[in-house]
Amino acid sequence: MLNKAKQLVVPGLAAFALSYAGITSVSAQQMDAAASQALIAKLQQGPSTINVSKYPQGIQDNYEILSTKCTQCHKLSVPINAEFVLPDEWSNYVKLMMHKPGSGIGGDEGKKIYDFLVYDSSVRKKAALDAKLAKLSPTQKADAEAKIKAVHAKYDK
């Protein structure tokens, strides 16, 4: 089951990443195995864990859910090193993973994983987040910032 889940996740994740890069004409079925493996290899570079000891307890708890659920199909380094930083990018990513066979990620867990990823991006990936926010329209930027603030408001006390 795990190998089957990986076979489904790798091309889907690669196609999803390519769509964010502006390459929308490539479907998961059209992607060859080499391109999928290259993307996963790239995401697996860098840290495979995050020191969350300075994060609020709720975010630390959400990291445990991410660590447990996401490693059922791929290494934890995949979401940790993903170039996604905007709330909508994480929302789409988490929804994609929730629909993968064998993920075992339910709605409540998906929300907690999303909260962790948005929070972490606003702290650990702040420079990348700021760069992407600067490229958004004023409306899109305000929307993204509101989503980030909403996550922080739930956990920063």
N, C-alpha and C positions, 0 to 999 in steps of 0.2 A: 504493500500500500504506500509506503514512504517513497519508494522509487517512482511509482506512478504519480504521486503528488508532485515530486520534483520535476518530472517530465512535463507536467501541466503548468507548474509555477514558472519555470525558467523561460519558456517562450512567451508566456503571458506577461511576465515582468519585463522582459526585453521589449516587447511590443509597446507596453505601457510607457516605458522610458523613452523609446523612440518617438512616441506621440508627443511627449513633452519637449522633445528636441525639434519638433516641427516636422517630423517624418511620419505623416499620417496614412500614407498609402500602403504601408507594410502591415499585414495582418500577422497574427500569431502563427497561422498555418504557413505563411510564406517565409517566415524567418528560418534560416538554416541553423542547424545545431551549433555550428562554429560561432556564429554571431551571438547566439544565446549564451554559450559557454564563455565567450570573451567578456560579455557584460557581467556575468556572475563573477568571473575571476577578478574583474576590476572592482566590483563592490566588496569582494572579500579581502581586498588589500586594506591595510590600516588596522585600527583597533578592533578587537572582537568583543570588547566589553566597555562599559562606561562607568567611571567612578561617579556615582550618584549620591554620595554621602552628604553633600551640601545641598541637595535638592530637598524640597518639602517631603514629609513622610508619605503623603498620598501619591506623589510622583514616584517616590522610591518603590512603593507598592505596585504601581502601574508598570514600572520597569521589570519587576518580577514576572508580571503577567506577560509582557512582551517577550522576555527571555524564555519563558516556558512555552508559550504558544507558537511563536515564530520559528523556534528551532525544531519544530516538528517537521518542517518542510525544507528549511534552508538554514545556513549558518546565521548567527545573530549579527555578524558583520554586514550582512546585506542591508538591513534597514539602518544600521548605525552609520554606514558609510554612503548611503544613498545621497544623491544630490538634491533630494526634495527638502525644502525648508518652509514652503508656504502652507498654510492650513489646508487649502483646497487640494494641494498635491498629496498631502498626507491623508486626507479624507478619501480621495480616489484610490490611493495605494491600499489603505486598510480595507476598504470595501472590496477591492479586487482579491485581497488575501482571504477575506471572510468567505468568499464564494468558491474558493479552491477546495476541491474534495479532500477531506481529511484534515483541514486546518483546525477544526474544533473551536473556531473563534465565534462566539455568540455576540449578540448586539451589545450587551453591557461590557464585555471584554473588549470588543472593538472600540467602544468609546474611550475606555481607559488606555488602550494602546495609542489611539489618536491623541489623547490628552498628553501622554508621555512624549510622543514624537513632536508635537507642536511646542511643548514646553522646552524640551531638549534643544530643538532647533533655535529657539529664541535665546538660549544661553550658550550652548556649545558651538553652534553654527551661526552666531550673530552676524558676522561679517558677510557670509553668504546670504543670509536672510535680508540684511540691509541692501545688498546689491540687487536682489530680486525685487524687493519692495520698490526700489528706486525706478525700476523699469515698468511698473504698473501705472495704469491711469489713476488719477486721484480717487475715483470711486472704488476701484479695485484695491488700491492701497488701504483706504479707510476700512473697507470690508475685512481685509486680511488682518489689519491691526486690531480691529474689534474682536475678531475670533481669538487672536493671541491673548489679548487682555482678558477675555472671558475665561480662558484656560487658567491664566495666572490668578485671576480672582477666586477661582475654585480652590486653589491650593496654597497660595501665599497668604499666610495669616500670622 
